[in-house]
Structure formats: structure tokens, C-alpha cells
Amino acid sequence: MIIAFIIWTIVAILFMGIGISAGKTKEPAGFFTFVDPPKVTDVKGYNHAVSVLWIVAAAIFELMGISFLFLKQNSPIVFLIVFGVVVLIVGMMIAYSRIEDKYRA
């Protein structure tokens, strides 16, 4: 399960990179793939909120992945972790909708 943890950590690092990148950009940061970012009233505040969203999601994602270090191969607990990821992604979409509503021009 070490390989699973390493792959999981790489994905968490990518999420963290997206968050850092969103915080540093001068234009509104996009959230969904192939969707233009919204026109916002406060670009800096919007980008900061999106950046925090990605960084918090990366941290939660990594915390869920730590359990891979303690699981045995083919453990049924992996289904709980995958369900946790689904809940995380849905939570991110809800949080982003609120961010977009707050900053939309």
C-alpha cells in the first residue's frame, strides 16, 4: 500500500500546486476544466478564496491518504476512503458555488 500512498500524495501535491497557482494569478482563477472563470468584483479576494479552497482540499485529501500506510492489501476500508473522496469533491463544488456567488460581478 506504500505505492498507493505515494500516488495519493502526488495527487495531493498537484492540488496544492493548483491552490498556490490560483493565489498568485492576476486574473480570476478558473475552477472547472474548460469553463471560463466568472467575471468577479474583487479578483484578489476571489483568487484567495479559490486558493484556500484548493489548499484545504489538498490537506484533507492527504489526511485521508495517510490511512493507506496502515491498511493491508485489498482492505475493504479502501471503499470508505473512496467515498470520502466523493464527499470531498462534492463539498468542494458546494464551497466553490458559494465563493462564486459572493464574488460574481
VOTOR-555372 format. One record per residue: residue in one letter; residue number from 1; x, y negated, z negated of N, C-alpha, C in turn. Coordinates in pm, 1 decimal, always signed. Layout:
// VOTOR-555372
<site rest="A" nr="NUM" n_c1="X" n_c2="Y" n_c3="Z" ca_c1="X" ca_c2="Y" ca_c3="Z" c_c1="X" c_c2="Y" c_c3="Z"/>
...
// end
This chain:
// VOTOR-555372
<site rest="M" nr="1" n_c1="+81.2" n_c2="+119.6" n_c3="+0.0" ca_c1="+0.0" ca_c2="+0.0" ca_c3="+0.0" c_c1="+86.0" c_c2="-126.7" c_c3="+0.0"/>
<site rest="I" nr="2" n_c1="+215.1" n_c2="-108.3" n_c3="-7.9" ca_c1="+305.8" ca_c2="-223.3" ca_c3="-3.2" c_c1="+294.1" c_c2="-293.6" c_c3="+131.9"/>
<site rest="I" nr="3" n_c1="+282.9" n_c2="-215.2" n_c3="+238.9" ca_c1="+271.2" ca_c2="-275.5" ca_c3="+372.3" c_c1="+141.8" c_c2="-356.0" c_c3="+381.3"/>
<site rest="A" nr="4" n_c1="+33.3" n_c2="-304.6" n_c3="+324.9" ca_c1="-93.4" ca_c2="-378.3" ca_c3="+324.1" c_c1="-76.9" c_c2="-511.0" c_c3="+250.0"/>
<site rest="F" nr="5" n_c1="-6.1" n_c2="-507.2" n_c3="+138.2" ca_c1="+16.2" ca_c2="-630.1" ca_c3="+62.0" c_c1="+100.1" c_c2="-730.0" c_c3="+140.6"/>
<site rest="I" nr="6" n_c1="+200.9" n_c2="-682.0" n_c3="+210.1" ca_c1="+286.7" ca_c2="-771.2" ca_c3="+290.3" c_c1="+206.0" c_c2="-836.5" c_c3="+401.6"/>
<site rest="I" nr="7" n_c1="+125.2" n_c2="-758.9" n_c3="+471.3" ca_c1="+41.5" ca_c2="-814.7" ca_c3="+579.0" c_c1="-57.7" c_c2="-914.8" c_c3="+519.9"/>
<site rest="W" nr="8" n_c1="-118.7" n_c2="-879.9" n_c3="+407.9" ca_c1="-213.9" ca_c2="-967.0" ca_c3="+339.8" c_c1="-147.2" c_c2="-1100.2" c_c3="+303.1"/>
<site rest="T" nr="9" n_c1="-24.3" n_c2="-1092.8" n_c3="+252.6" ca_c1="+49.3" ca_c2="-1212.9" ca_c3="+213.5" c_c1="+82.0" c_c2="-1299.5" c_c3="+334.4"/>
<site rest="I" nr="10" n_c1="+115.0" n_c2="-1236.9" n_c3="+446.0" ca_c1="+142.8" ca_c2="-1313.3" ca_c3="+568.1" c_c1="+18.9" c_c2="-1391.7" c_c3="+610.4"/>
<site rest="V" nr="11" n_c1="-97.5" n_c2="-1329.1" n_c3="+603.0" ca_c1="-222.0" ca_c2="-1398.9" ca_c3="+637.7" c_c1="-247.5" c_c2="-1513.8" c_c3="+540.0"/>
<site rest="A" nr="12" n_c1="-222.6" n_c2="-1491.6" n_c3="+411.1" ca_c1="-239.7" ca_c2="-1598.1" ca_c3="+311.4" c_c1="-144.7" c_c2="-1713.9" c_c3="+339.9"/>
<site rest="I" nr="13" n_c1="-23.3" n_c2="-1683.4" n_c3="+382.0" ca_c1="+73.1" ca_c2="-1788.5" ca_c3="+416.4" c_c1="+25.1" c_c2="-1866.2" c_c3="+538.8"/>
<site rest="L" nr="14" n_c1="-35.0" n_c2="-1796.4" n_c3="+635.3" ca_c1="-91.7" ca_c2="-1865.8" ca_c3="+751.8" c_c1="-203.8" c_c2="-1960.1" c_c3="+709.7"/>
<site rest="F" nr="15" n_c1="-291.1" n_c2="-1914.3" n_c3="+618.4" ca_c1="-396.9" ca_c2="-2001.0" ca_c3="+566.6" c_c1="-335.6" c_c2="-2123.1" c_c3="+498.7"/>
<site rest="M" nr="16" n_c1="-232.1" n_c2="-2101.6" n_c3="+420.4" ca_c1="-164.7" ca_c2="-2211.5" ca_c3="+351.8" c_c1="-105.6" c_c2="-2309.4" c_c3="+454.4"/>
<site rest="G" nr="17" n_c1="-47.4" n_c2="-2256.6" n_c3="+560.7" ca_c1="+7.3" ca_c2="-2341.1" ca_c3="+666.6" c_c1="-100.1" c_c2="-2424.8" c_c3="+734.2"/>
<site rest="I" nr="18" n_c1="-216.1" n_c2="-2365.3" n_c3="+756.7" ca_c1="-327.5" ca_c2="-2440.4" ca_c3="+814.8" c_c1="-366.9" c_c2="-2553.9" c_c3="+721.1"/>
<site rest="G" nr="19" n_c1="-371.1" n_c2="-2525.5" n_c3="+591.9" ca_c1="-407.3" ca_c2="-2627.5" ca_c3="+493.6" c_c1="-307.1" c_c2="-2741.4" c_c3="+488.7"/>
<site rest="I" nr="20" n_c1="-180.3" n_c2="-2709.3" n_c3="+490.7" ca_c1="-76.4" ca_c2="-2813.4" ca_c3="+488.7" c_c1="-82.2" c_c2="-2895.1" c_c3="+616.5"/>
<site rest="S" nr="21" n_c1="-100.3" n_c2="-2828.2" n_c3="+729.2" ca_c1="-110.0" ca_c2="-2896.8" ca_c3="+857.7" c_c1="-231.0" c_c2="-2989.7" c_c3="+862.1"/>
<site rest="A" nr="22" n_c1="-343.9" n_c2="-2942.6" n_c3="+809.5" ca_c1="-465.3" ca_c2="-3025.7" ca_c3="+808.8" c_c1="-445.7" c_c2="-3149.8" c_c3="+723.0"/>
<site rest="G" nr="23" n_c1="-370.6" n_c2="-3138.2" n_c3="+617.0" ca_c1="-347.9" ca_c2="-3252.3" ca_c3="+529.9" c_c1="-255.5" c_c2="-3356.7" c_c3="+588.3"/>
<site rest="K" nr="24" n_c1="-170.5" n_c2="-3317.7" n_c3="+681.1" ca_c1="-70.9" ca_c2="-3409.4" ca_c3="+736.6" c_c1="-112.9" c_c2="-3474.9" c_c3="+867.7"/>
<site rest="T" nr="25" n_c1="-217.7" n_c2="-3423.5" n_c3="+931.3" ca_c1="-255.6" ca_c2="-3476.7" ca_c3="+1061.5" c_c1="-322.5" c_c2="-3613.7" c_c3="+1048.9"/>
<site rest="K" nr="26" n_c1="-307.9" n_c2="-3696.4" n_c3="+1150.2" ca_c1="-364.5" ca_c2="-3831.5" ca_c3="+1150.5" c_c1="-504.6" c_c2="-3834.5" c_c3="+1209.8"/>
<site rest="E" nr="27" n_c1="-540.9" n_c2="-3732.4" n_c3="+1287.2" ca_c1="-674.4" ca_c2="-3722.3" ca_c3="+1345.7" c_c1="-756.6" c_c2="-3626.0" c_c3="+1261.0"/>
<site rest="P" nr="28" n_c1="-889.3" n_c2="-3629.6" n_c3="+1274.9" ca_c1="-970.5" ca_c2="-3534.4" ca_c3="+1197.8" c_c1="-929.1" c_c2="-3389.9" c_c3="+1226.8"/>
<site rest="A" nr="29" n_c1="-910.5" n_c2="-3314.1" n_c3="+1122.4" ca_c1="-867.0" ca_c2="-3174.9" ca_c3="+1136.4" c_c1="-986.3" c_c2="-3088.7" c_c3="+1176.0"/>
<site rest="G" nr="30" n_c1="-963.5" n_c2="-2997.9" n_c3="+1269.5" ca_c1="-1068.9" ca_c2="-2904.8" ca_c3="+1307.6" c_c1="-1074.7" c_c2="-2790.1" c_c3="+1208.9"/>
<site rest="F" nr="31" n_c1="-1190.4" n_c2="-2729.8" n_c3="+1198.0" ca_c1="-1205.8" ca_c2="-2616.8" ca_c3="+1106.4" c_c1="-1238.7" c_c2="-2489.8" c_c3="+1182.2"/>
<site rest="F" nr="32" n_c1="-1335.9" n_c2="-2498.3" n_c3="+1272.7" ca_c1="-1376.1" ca_c2="-2382.4" ca_c3="+1351.7" c_c1="-1299.2" c_c2="-2380.5" c_c3="+1483.7"/>
<site rest="T" nr="33" n_c1="-1268.9" n_c2="-2262.7" n_c3="+1531.5" ca_c1="-1197.4" ca_c2="-2247.4" ca_c3="+1657.2" c_c1="-1285.8" c_c2="-2291.4" c_c3="+1773.4"/>
<site rest="F" nr="34" n_c1="-1227.4" n_c2="-2361.3" n_c3="+1867.2" ca_c1="-1293.4" ca_c2="-2406.6" ca_c3="+1990.3" c_c1="-1408.3" c_c2="-2503.4" c_c3="+1965.5"/>
<site rest="V" nr="35" n_c1="-1411.8" n_c2="-2567.4" n_c3="+1849.1" ca_c1="-1512.2" ca_c2="-2668.7" ca_c3="+1819.3" c_c1="-1438.4" c_c2="-2798.6" c_c3="+1792.0"/>
<site rest="D" nr="36" n_c1="-1480.6" n_c2="-2905.2" n_c3="+1859.9" ca_c1="-1416.7" ca_c2="-3034.0" ca_c3="+1836.6" c_c1="-1444.8" c_c2="-3081.0" c_c3="+1694.5"/>
<site rest="P" nr="37" n_c1="-1344.8" n_c2="-3142.4" n_c3="+1630.2" ca_c1="-1368.2" ca_c2="-3193.5" ca_c3="+1495.0" c_c1="-1473.6" c_c2="-3304.5" c_c3="+1498.7"/>
<site rest="P" nr="38" n_c1="-1547.5" n_c2="-3321.8" n_c3="+1391.2" ca_c1="-1653.2" ca_c2="-3424.0" ca_c3="+1390.9" c_c1="-1594.1" c_c2="-3563.8" c_c3="+1383.8"/>
<site rest="K" nr="39" n_c1="-1674.0" n_c2="-3660.6" n_c3="+1422.1" ca_c1="-1635.4" ca_c2="-3799.7" ca_c3="+1401.9" c_c1="-1664.1" c_c2="-3830.5" c_c3="+1255.4"/>
<site rest="V" nr="40" n_c1="-1561.3" n_c2="-3876.8" n_c3="+1184.7" ca_c1="-1574.6" ca_c2="-3898.0" ca_c3="+1040.2" c_c1="-1548.5" c_c2="-4043.3" c_c3="+1003.6"/>
<site rest="T" nr="41" n_c1="-1600.9" n_c2="-4083.3" n_c3="+887.8" ca_c1="-1583.3" ca_c2="-4220.8" ca_c3="+842.3" c_c1="-1447.2" c_c2="-4242.0" c_c3="+777.5"/>
<site rest="D" nr="42" n_c1="-1398.5" n_c2="-4143.6" n_c3="+704.0" ca_c1="-1271.0" ca_c2="-4153.3" ca_c3="+632.1" c_c1="-1184.4" c_c2="-4034.0" c_c3="+672.0"/>
<site rest="V" nr="43" n_c1="-1098.1" n_c2="-4054.3" n_c3="+769.9" ca_c1="-1017.0" ca_c2="-3944.2" ca_c3="+823.0" c_c1="-925.1" c_c2="-3888.1" c_c3="+715.2"/>
<site rest="K" nr="44" n_c1="-862.0" n_c2="-3974.3" n_c3="+639.3" ca_c1="-767.8" ca_c2="-3927.7" ca_c3="+536.8" c_c1="-839.0" c_c2="-3843.8" c_c3="+430.0"/>
<site rest="G" nr="45" n_c1="-953.6" n_c2="-3890.4" n_c3="+383.4" ca_c1="-1029.8" ca_c2="-3816.1" ca_c3="+283.2" c_c1="-1081.6" c_c2="-3683.9" c_c3="+337.2"/>
<site rest="Y" nr="46" n_c1="-1130.5" n_c2="-3686.9" n_c3="+460.8" ca_c1="-1180.5" ca_c2="-3565.2" ca_c3="+524.7" c_c1="-1069.0" c_c2="-3462.8" c_c3="+539.9"/>
<site rest="N" nr="47" n_c1="-954.7" n_c2="-3506.5" n_c3="+592.0" ca_c1="-841.9" ca_c2="-3414.4" ca_c3="+610.3" c_c1="-793.1" c_c2="-3359.9" c_c3="+476.6"/>
<site rest="H" nr="48" n_c1="-794.1" n_c2="-3443.1" n_c3="+373.9" ca_c1="-752.9" ca_c2="-3395.9" ca_c3="+241.5" c_c1="-848.9" c_c2="-3288.5" c_c3="+190.7"/>
<site rest="A" nr="49" n_c1="-977.7" n_c2="-3311.0" n_c3="+208.4" ca_c1="-1077.2" ca_c2="-3213.6" ca_c3="+163.3" c_c1="-1063.2" c_c2="-3081.8" c_c3="+239.5"/>
<site rest="V" nr="50" n_c1="-1043.0" n_c2="-3089.0" n_c3="+370.8" ca_c1="-1024.5" ca_c2="-2967.3" ca_c3="+450.5" c_c1="-895.3" c_c2="-2896.8" c_c3="+409.7"/>
<site rest="S" nr="51" n_c1="-792.1" n_c2="-2974.9" n_c3="+383.0" ca_c1="-664.4" ca_c2="-2918.3" ca_c3="+340.2" c_c1="-679.4" c_c2="-2844.8" c_c3="+207.2"/>
<site rest="V" nr="52" n_c1="-747.5" n_c2="-2905.4" n_c3="+112.1" ca_c1="-769.6" ca_c2="-2841.6" ca_c3="-17.8" c_c1="-851.5" c_c2="-2714.2" c_c3="-0.8"/>
<site rest="L" nr="53" n_c1="-951.0" n_c2="-2719.1" n_c3="+86.7" ca_c1="-1032.5" ca_c2="-2600.3" ca_c3="+113.1" c_c1="-946.2" c_c2="-2484.0" c_c3="+160.6"/>
<site rest="W" nr="54" n_c1="-859.1" n_c2="-2508.4" n_c3="+257.2" ca_c1="-773.3" ca_c2="-2401.9" ca_c3="+310.1" c_c1="-673.6" c_c2="-2352.5" c_c3="+206.7"/>
<site rest="I" nr="55" n_c1="-615.7" n_c2="-2442.9" n_c3="+129.5" ca_c1="-514.9" ca_c2="-2403.2" ca_c3="+30.6" c_c1="-578.6" c_c2="-2322.0" c_c3="-82.1"/>
<site rest="V" nr="56" n_c1="-695.9" n_c2="-2363.1" n_c3="-127.8" ca_c1="-766.2" ca_c2="-2286.5" ca_c3="-231.6" c_c1="-805.6" c_c2="-2149.5" c_c3="-177.4"/>
<site rest="A" nr="57" n_c1="-852.9" n_c2="-2145.7" n_c3="-52.5" ca_c1="-889.3" ca_c2="-2017.2" ca_c3="+8.6" c_c1="-767.1" c_c2="-1926.4" c_c3="+19.7"/>
<site rest="A" nr="58" n_c1="-652.3" n_c2="-1983.3" n_c3="+54.4" ca_c1="-529.5" ca_c2="-1903.4" ca_c3="+63.4" c_c1="-491.8" c_c2="-1846.9" c_c3="-72.7"/>
<site rest="A" nr="59" n_c1="-506.2" n_c2="-1926.9" n_c3="-176.9" ca_c1="-472.3" ca_c2="-1880.3" ca_c3="-311.7" c_c1="-566.7" c_c2="-1768.6" c_c3="-356.6"/>
<site rest="I" nr="60" n_c1="-695.8" n_c2="-1785.8" n_c3="-332.4" ca_c1="-792.3" ca_c2="-1681.5" ca_c3="-369.8" c_c1="-766.8" c_c2="-1555.3" c_c3="-288.5"/>
<site rest="F" nr="61" n_c1="-739.2" n_c2="-1572.7" n_c3="-160.7" ca_c1="-710.3" ca_c2="-1459.3" ca_c3="-72.6" c_c1="-589.0" c_c2="-1381.2" c_c3="-123.8"/>
<site rest="E" nr="62" n_c1="-485.2" n_c2="-1452.4" n_c3="-161.9" ca_c1="-364.3" ca_c2="-1387.0" ca_c3="-212.8" c_c1="-391.3" c_c2="-1316.9" c_c3="-346.0"/>
<site rest="L" nr="63" n_c1="-469.8" n_c2="-1379.4" n_c3="-432.9" ca_c1="-504.0" ca_c2="-1315.3" ca_c3="-560.2" c_c1="-579.6" c_c2="-1184.3" c_c3="-538.1"/>
<site rest="M" nr="64" n_c1="-668.3" n_c2="-1182.6" n_c3="-438.4" ca_c1="-737.7" ca_c2="-1057.2" ca_c3="-406.8" c_c1="-640.0" c_c2="-953.3" c_c3="-353.7"/>
<site rest="G" nr="65" n_c1="-539.0" n_c2="-997.2" n_c3="-281.1" ca_c1="-443.2" ca_c2="-905.3" ca_c3="-222.1" c_c1="-346.9" c_c2="-843.2" c_c3="-321.2"/>
<site rest="I" nr="66" n_c1="-327.9" n_c2="-906.7" n_c3="-435.3" ca_c1="-236.3" ca_c2="-852.5" ca_c3="-535.8" c_c1="-281.0" c_c2="-713.9" c_c3="-580.1"/>
<site rest="S" nr="67" n_c1="-410.2" n_c2="-689.0" n_c3="-574.9" ca_c1="-459.9" ca_c2="-557.3" ca_c3="-616.6" c_c1="-404.9" c_c2="-444.4" c_c3="-528.9"/>
<site rest="F" nr="68" n_c1="-362.2" n_c2="-475.9" n_c3="-407.5" ca_c1="-302.8" ca_c2="-373.4" ca_c3="-321.2" c_c1="-176.5" c_c2="-312.9" c_c3="-383.3"/>
<site rest="L" nr="69" n_c1="-109.7" n_c2="-388.8" n_c3="-467.6" ca_c1="+11.8" ca_c2="-337.7" ca_c3="-530.6" c_c1="-17.0" c_c2="-227.3" c_c3="-631.8"/>
<site rest="F" nr="70" n_c1="-140.5" n_c2="-219.5" n_c3="-678.9" ca_c1="-175.3" ca_c2="-124.7" ca_c3="-783.4" c_c1="-268.1" c_c2="-13.0" c_c3="-736.6"/>
<site rest="L" nr="71" n_c1="-310.9" n_c2="-17.3" n_c3="-612.0" ca_c1="-403.2" ca_c2="+84.0" ca_c3="-559.9" c_c1="-327.4" c_c2="+199.8" c_c3="-497.3"/>
<site rest="K" nr="72" n_c1="-391.8" n_c2="+314.4" n_c3="-497.0" ca_c1="-337.3" ca_c2="+430.4" ca_c3="-427.7" c_c1="-388.7" c_c2="+429.2" c_c3="-283.7"/>
<site rest="Q" nr="73" n_c1="-321.5" n_c2="+502.6" n_c3="-198.5" ca_c1="-361.2" ca_c2="+511.4" ca_c3="-58.3" c_c1="-505.1" c_c2="+561.5" c_c3="-47.8"/>
<site rest="N" nr="74" n_c1="-583.2" n_c2="+504.9" n_c3="+41.4" ca_c1="-722.7" ca_c2="+541.9" ca_c3="+68.1" c_c1="-813.8" c_c2="+524.1" c_c3="-53.5"/>
<site rest="S" nr="75" n_c1="-785.7" n_c2="+426.6" n_c3="-134.8" ca_c1="-868.9" ca_c2="+399.0" ca_c3="-251.4" c_c1="-1000.3" c_c2="+333.8" c_c3="-207.1"/>
<site rest="P" nr="76" n_c1="-1112.3" n_c2="+377.3" n_c3="-264.4" ca_c1="-1240.2" ca_c2="+316.0" ca_c3="-227.4" c_c1="-1254.7" c_c2="+171.6" c_c3="-276.0"/>
<site rest="I" nr="77" n_c1="-1167.0" n_c2="+127.9" n_c3="-363.5" ca_c1="-1171.7" ca_c2="-10.3" ca_c3="-412.9" c_c1="-1140.1" c_c2="-109.8" c_c3="-301.1"/>
<site rest="V" nr="78" n_c1="-1077.1" n_c2="-63.1" n_c3="-195.9" ca_c1="-1047.5" ca_c2="-149.8" ca_c3="-82.1" c_c1="-1176.8" c_c2="-209.0" c_c3="-25.6"/>
<site rest="F" nr="79" n_c1="-1286.6" n_c2="-134.1" n_c3="-32.1" ca_c1="-1414.6" ca_c2="-186.2" ca_c3="+16.6" c_c1="-1458.7" c_c2="-308.1" c_c3="-64.1"/>
<site rest="L" nr="80" n_c1="-1430.3" n_c2="-307.5" n_c3="-193.2" ca_c1="-1462.2" ca_c2="-424.4" ca_c3="-276.0" c_c1="-1378.2" c_c2="-545.3" c_c3="-235.4"/>
<site rest="I" nr="81" n_c1="-1253.8" n_c2="-520.7" n_c3="-202.0" ca_c1="-1165.6" ca_c2="-629.7" ca_c3="-158.7" c_c1="-1215.7" c_c2="-687.2" c_c3="-26.6"/>
<site rest="V" nr="82" n_c1="-1253.0" n_c2="-599.9" n_c3="+64.8" ca_c1="-1304.7" ca_c2="-645.7" ca_c3="+194.3" c_c1="-1434.8" c_c2="-723.9" c_c3="+173.7"/>
<site rest="F" nr="83" n_c1="-1521.4" n_c2="-676.9" n_c3="+85.8" ca_c1="-1644.3" ca_c2="-750.5" ca_c3="+54.7" c_c1="-1609.7" c_c2="-886.6" c_c3="-5.2"/>
<site rest="G" nr="84" n_c1="-1506.1" n_c2="-891.3" n_c3="-88.8" ca_c1="-1461.4" ca_c2="-1018.1" ca_c3="-145.5" c_c1="-1415.9" c_c2="-1115.2" c_c3="-37.7"/>
<site rest="V" nr="85" n_c1="-1351.8" n_c2="-1064.2" n_c3="+66.4" ca_c1="-1308.8" ca_c2="-1149.5" ca_c3="+176.8" c_c1="-1430.5" c_c2="-1205.5" c_c3="+250.1"/>
<site rest="V" nr="86" n_c1="-1531.7" n_c2="-1122.8" n_c3="+269.5" ca_c1="-1654.2" ca_c2="-1170.1" ca_c3="+334.9" c_c1="-1716.7" c_c2="-1282.4" c_c3="+252.1"/>
<site rest="V" nr="87" n_c1="-1723.6" n_c2="-1263.4" n_c3="+121.3" ca_c1="-1778.4" ca_c2="-1366.9" ca_c3="+33.0" c_c1="-1692.4" c_c2="-1493.4" c_c3="+40.3"/>
<site rest="L" nr="88" n_c1="-1560.7" n_c2="-1477.7" n_c3="+44.3" ca_c1="-1469.6" ca_c2="-1592.3" ca_c3="+54.8" c_c1="-1495.3" c_c2="-1669.9" c_c3="+183.5"/>
<site rest="I" nr="89" n_c1="-1507.8" n_c2="-1602.0" n_c3="+294.7" ca_c1="-1528.1" ca_c2="-1668.9" ca_c3="+423.1" c_c1="-1662.8" c_c2="-1741.2" c_c3="+425.4"/>
<site rest="V" nr="90" n_c1="-1766.9" n_c2="-1676.7" n_c3="+375.2" ca_c1="-1897.9" ca_c2="-1742.4" ca_c3="+368.9" c_c1="-1889.7" c_c2="-1865.1" c_c3="+277.6"/>
<site rest="G" nr="91" n_c1="-1820.2" n_c2="-1851.8" n_c3="+166.2" ca_c1="-1800.9" ca_c2="-1965.7" ca_c3="+76.1" c_c1="-1726.0" c_c2="-2079.3" c_c3="+142.3"/>
<site rest="M" nr="92" n_c1="-1625.9" n_c2="-2045.1" n_c3="+223.7" ca_c1="-1551.4" ca_c2="-2148.3" ca_c3="+296.3" c_c1="-1642.9" c_c2="-2220.9" c_c3="+394.4"/>
<site rest="M" nr="93" n_c1="-1728.4" n_c2="-2147.6" n_c3="+462.5" ca_c1="-1819.8" ca_c2="-2211.3" ca_c3="+558.7" c_c1="-1918.3" c_c2="-2304.2" c_c3="+488.0"/>
<site rest="I" nr="94" n_c1="-1968.4" n_c2="-2262.1" n_c3="+373.0" ca_c1="-2060.6" ca_c2="-2346.4" ca_c3="+296.9" c_c1="-1988.6" c_c2="-2471.9" c_c3="+247.3"/>
<site rest="A" nr="95" n_c1="-1867.5" n_c2="-2453.3" n_c3="+194.4" ca_c1="-1789.9" ca_c2="-2567.8" ca_c3="+144.8" c_c1="-1757.1" c_c2="-2663.6" c_c3="+258.9"/>
<site rest="Y" nr="96" n_c1="-1720.9" n_c2="-2609.5" n_c3="+376.0" ca_c1="-1690.0" ca_c2="-2697.2" ca_c3="+488.7" c_c1="-1813.5" c_c2="-2773.4" c_c3="+534.1"/>
<site rest="S" nr="97" n_c1="-1929.1" n_c2="-2709.3" n_c3="+533.1" ca_c1="-2052.6" ca_c2="-2778.9" ca_c3="+571.6" c_c1="-2077.0" c_c2="-2897.8" c_c3="+479.8"/>
<site rest="R" nr="98" n_c1="-2050.5" n_c2="-2881.0" n_c3="+352.3" ca_c1="-2067.5" ca_c2="-2991.7" ca_c3="+257.3" c_c1="-1964.6" c_c2="-3102.5" c_c3="+281.8"/>
<site rest="I" nr="99" n_c1="-1841.4" n_c2="-3062.3" n_c3="+312.8" ca_c1="-1737.6" ca_c2="-3161.5" ca_c3="+344.9" c_c1="-1777.4" c_c2="-3239.8" c_c3="+468.9"/>
<site rest="E" nr="100" n_c1="-1823.2" n_c2="-3168.6" n_c3="+570.2" ca_c1="-1862.4" ca_c2="-3233.6" ca_c3="+695.5" c_c1="-1980.0" c_c2="-3328.3" c_c3="+672.9"/>
<site rest="D" nr="101" n_c1="-2078.5" n_c2="-3287.7" n_c3="+593.1" ca_c1="-2192.3" ca_c2="-3374.1" ca_c3="+564.4" c_c1="-2148.5" c_c2="-3501.1" c_c3="+491.0"/>
<site rest="K" nr="102" n_c1="-2051.6" n_c2="-3487.4" n_c3="+402.4" ca_c1="-2005.0" ca_c2="-3601.6" ca_c3="+324.0" c_c1="-1930.8" c_c2="-3704.6" c_c3="+410.0"/>
<site rest="Y" nr="103" n_c1="-1849.6" n_c2="-3657.9" n_c3="+505.5" ca_c1="-1762.4" ca_c2="-3748.1" ca_c3="+580.3" c_c1="-1809.3" c_c2="-3779.2" c_c3="+722.1"/>
<site rest="R" nr="104" n_c1="-1916.6" n_c2="-3718.0" n_c3="+767.4" ca_c1="-1963.7" ca_c2="-3740.5" ca_c3="+905.4" c_c1="-2003.1" c_c2="-3886.7" c_c3="+924.0"/>
<site rest="A" nr="105" n_c1="-1961.4" n_c2="-3939.2" n_c3="+1040.8" ca_c1="-1990.5" ca_c2="-4079.7" ca_c3="+1072.8" c_c1="-2133.8" c_c2="-4097.8" c_c3="+1116.0"/>
// end
